[in-house]
């Protein structure tokens, strides 16, 4: 279809006045299909072959976006930094700064991320981008353990979202994490409930359920924690809406809640499920280790020693080996008392 037509034009008439448009359209077609590598190739060819063409500016911006979508954060920073210098009159500097900030955030360079979020927020005129920058400033300061600043930005983001009538699920999630970090569990619970009640279709909904369950666990309300972990599984597992990471954390949380609530059998059964389901060797060993710990915590030392033995025989080089050896020693001591 379209791809073939554009490619033919480029091959037959490389210097035609329509060729830049063909490169540009091809870049877009691949971008929309999620083929970011081919998209980048076409946008680069446009810029290299027609550097002064008016479409080259947008192509340069798109190069940054393709790198970002590929998770190549160092490249993203390079492309957008170049873009800002090359096109000083562009109206898209706020977005460029935001992408640079996000890239630094994912590279865990939070101090630099915060600087660029602030730059984006300062010059942005789009309300959504202003809100996203403020929320992200909150997250950045939270990562830096600057809790008062994080709270300040989350609060300002929340009032701005109400004033401009923009979705605020991200703000509630940020506040919930913040209150959890400073051990204000009731406030954290309120923020999670706000998100769950008001944004049932949010992309962050599974994180909210998991966070809420973890807070209930921290509060020692194990029956409610169990119910919330189970609800998360029932609501979203069938529809494939949960990431593998959240599934694992949910199972682990559920297993420990059962254990703390005195239901050792359900606890061990849940750890077994993690072990059987996961493809990740480290998670498998972690689940086994926690089965051993569960037995030890309920004074079933013989069973716990058998589990620890199994781990040390099958996985002698694992990251848990020294911990398991130590726990086995503790169990043997207690058994011989």
Secondary structure, 3 states (H helix, E strand, C coil): CHHHHHHHHHHHCCCCCCHHHHHHHHHHHHHHHCCHHHHHHHHHHHHHHCCCCCHHHHHHHHHHHHHHHCCCHHHHHHHHHHHHHHCCCCCCHHHHHHHHHHHHHHCCCHHHHHHHHHHHHHHCCCHHHHHHHHHHHHHHHHHCCCHHHHHHHHHHHHHHHHHHCCCCHHHHHHHHHHHHHCCCHHHHHHHHHHHHHHCCCCCCHHHHHHHHHHHHHHCCCHHHHHHHHHHHHHHHCCCCCCCHHHHHHHHHHHHHHHHHCCCHHHHHHHHHHHHHHCCCHHHHHHHHHHHHHHHHHCCCHHHHHHHHHHHHHHCCCCCCHHHHHHHHHHHHHHHCC
